[in-house]
Amino acid sequence: MKQIIVELDDELAARLERVAPSRARRRSIFIREALRRALDEALERKTAEAYRLHPPTEMAEYFDPAEWGVAARPPRRSTRSRKRRSA
């Protein structure tokens, strides 16, 4: 795992200490989770903006599996070998 040093102002450091004290690695877990959430939210905003700028067209229905209907499937063949019965 890579270590990163981050400077916090006194107010933010105090708030962090109240929510996630430095003992027992609780703070590191809290910060990692906060970063994951922030990065996920940034990606969601970017994706939403892309859809806003370029909305899906009527062609999108061709890519919707619900519009395809049920595909015909060939009958399954047994993978076990069959024993012949003697008459």
C-alpha positions as CSV (number, residue, x, y, z in Angstrom):
1,M,0.0,0.0,0.0
2,K,1.2,3.5,-0.8
3,Q,1.5,6.1,1.9
4,I,0.5,9.7,1.1
5,I,1.1,12.7,3.4
6,V,-1.8,15.2,3.5
7,E,-1.8,18.5,5.3
8,L,-5.1,19.5,7.0
9,D,-6.0,22.8,8.6
10,D,-6.6,22.7,12.4
11,E,-10.4,22.8,12.1
12,L,-10.6,19.8,9.7
13,A,-8.0,17.9,11.7
14,A,-10.1,18.4,14.9
15,R,-13.3,17.3,13.2
16,L,-11.4,14.2,11.8
17,E,-10.1,13.4,15.3
18,R,-13.7,13.5,16.7
19,V,-15.1,11.2,14.0
20,A,-12.1,8.9,13.5
21,P,-9.4,8.9,16.2
22,S,-5.9,7.9,15.1
23,R,-5.8,4.9,17.4
24,A,-6.1,1.4,16.0
25,R,-6.0,2.5,12.3
26,R,-9.6,3.6,12.5
27,R,-8.6,7.0,10.9
28,S,-6.8,5.4,8.0
29,I,-9.9,3.2,7.2
30,F,-12.1,6.3,7.5
31,I,-10.0,8.3,5.1
32,R,-9.7,5.5,2.6
33,E,-13.4,5.0,2.5
34,A,-14.0,8.8,2.2
35,L,-11.6,8.9,-0.7
36,R,-13.3,6.0,-2.4
37,R,-16.7,7.6,-2.0
38,A,-15.5,11.0,-3.3
39,L,-13.9,9.4,-6.3
40,D,-17.0,7.3,-7.1
41,E,-19.2,10.4,-6.8
42,A,-16.8,12.4,-9.1
43,L,-17.1,9.6,-11.7
44,E,-20.9,9.5,-11.4
45,R,-21.0,13.3,-12.0
46,K,-18.8,12.9,-15.0
47,T,-20.9,10.1,-16.4
48,A,-24.2,12.0,-15.8
49,E,-22.7,15.1,-17.5
50,A,-21.7,12.9,-20.5
51,Y,-25.2,11.6,-20.8
52,R,-26.6,15.1,-20.4
53,L,-24.4,16.3,-23.3
54,H,-25.0,13.3,-25.5
55,P,-28.4,11.7,-24.6
56,P,-29.1,8.2,-25.8
57,T,-30.9,8.0,-29.2
58,E,-33.6,5.8,-30.6
59,M,-30.8,3.4,-31.5
60,A,-30.4,2.7,-27.8
61,E,-33.4,0.3,-28.0
62,Y,-31.3,-2.0,-30.2
63,F,-28.8,-2.4,-27.4
64,D,-31.5,-3.2,-24.8
65,P,-31.7,-6.9,-24.2
66,A,-35.3,-6.6,-23.1
67,E,-36.2,-5.6,-26.7
68,W,-34.5,-8.6,-28.2
69,G,-37.1,-11.2,-27.1
70,V,-36.2,-14.7,-26.1
71,A,-33.4,-16.2,-28.2
72,A,-34.1,-19.7,-29.5
73,R,-31.7,-22.3,-28.0
74,P,-30.8,-25.6,-29.5
75,P,-31.7,-28.6,-27.3
76,R,-29.0,-29.6,-24.8
77,R,-27.1,-32.7,-25.4
78,S,-26.0,-34.8,-22.5
79,T,-22.3,-34.8,-21.9
80,R,-22.4,-38.2,-20.2
81,S,-21.9,-41.3,-22.4
82,R,-24.9,-43.5,-22.6
83,K,-24.8,-47.2,-22.1
84,R,-26.4,-49.4,-24.7
85,R,-28.9,-51.9,-23.5
86,S,-28.5,-55.4,-24.7
87,A,-31.6,-57.1,-25.9
